[in-house]
Amino acid sequence: MAKLLKKPLKLALVQLATGADKTANLNRARSKVLEATGQGANVVVLPECFNSPYGTSFFPKYCEQLLPSPPSETQSPSYHALSALAKEAKVYLVGGSIPEHDPATKKYYNTSLTFNPEGKLLDTHRKVHLFDIDIPGKISFHESEILSPGNKVTLIDLPDYGKIGVAICYDIRFPELATIAARKGCFLLLYPGAFNLTTGALHWELQARARAMDNQVYVGLCSPARDMKAQYHAWGHSMAIDPNAQILSEADETESIVYADLEGGKIEETRKGIPLYTQRRFDVYPDVSEGKIKFEE
């Protein structure tokens, strides 16, 4: 069996402290990404809405135009900052997410951009499942008041290492995305996300370990740092999980960088010990990774 992860890599999850100043957020992201690559990171991940505060009232103010691609620097300063940073750091950079506005459709999206070490855009992921919840006495939040959902599964080939799946925050609650990515050969599932103090305490670690356990792959969750003065209070606790659902590393709620060394043969070792991949009963139930799946918007 060929290894899904071709060679070892160091993953870095940047739990970034963000504020109201977009330029300052981009500069801070640059500093932290360079710090991570200085420690040997090969793949670096930024959090959801890393260039802005998180909240429906902020999306229209901080949004950027990404289409047609590539956008101008005026249309999307974050796109160009990420591209230049990936090239400067010589790293695969998963740029968390930014608020996107498409003037052709007049719709807003929560969008992740992934760049290669030459600064080339590899793919984008628009958040597929919008964060609409109402827990009495705890939190009511409805992304759909402003945002529209994306319409595809996002699998990205990193030629040096293998394939990864990228999704955003609430997407992790829908295991179909993870199962499809894993069964299509991804070695790592990445979720820039901003769970809150209610859902984070309940399900952040549980979801991360569940997606790793179900699919026997690596999982990385990357949150913003917590700011109790902000309108939205992120959970933090960015973490990396191994294919056996064990926590490799975890942050607290403050700004920090989480590192994890991903080993080439760990997935195969895990699957050999607990051989789910040869035990599934597709004569009893369907294979969600086959059939009608959208890989393009």
Buried (B, 14 or more C-beta within 10 A) or exposed (E): EEBBBBEEBBBBBBBBBBEEEBEEBBEBBBEBBBBBBEEEBBBBBBBBBBBBBBBBEBBEEBBBBBBEEBBEEEBBBBBBBBBBBBBBBEBBBBBBBBBBBBEEEEBBBBBBBBBBBEBEBBBBBBBBBBBEBEEEEEBEBEBEEBBBBBEBBBBBBBEEBBBBBBBBBBBBBEBEBBBBBBBBBBBBBBBBBBBBBBBBEBBBBEBBBBBBBBBBBBBBBBBBBBBEEBEBBBBBBBBBBBBBBEBBBBBEBEBBBBBBBBBBEBBBEBBEEEEEEEEEEEEEEEEBBEEEBEEEE
